Amino acid sequence: MTNPAPTDDVSIGGEGIRLGQFLKFAGLLDSGGDVKEAIIDGFVTVNGEVDRRRGRQLQLGDIVGFDGRRVRVCP
């Protein structure tokens, strides 16, 4: 599956970040509880596919989607 086009780029200043951390860092969700619920309920996508692993290690270029927004992980 091809990556959907992102709406924003978010610089993480490093090589990688975990999905749960990124959702808060990018401002897609405010709290760890909200992150946990959204991921478990299947509302979060990584590169266009639902991912229910809060601890998934994201790589540069991955595109995270939530609530109609898509954000690319950038260095």
Secondary structure by P-SEA (a helix, b strand, c coil): ccccccccccccccccccaaaaaaaacccccaaaaaaaaaaccccccccccccccccccccbbbbcccbbbbbcc
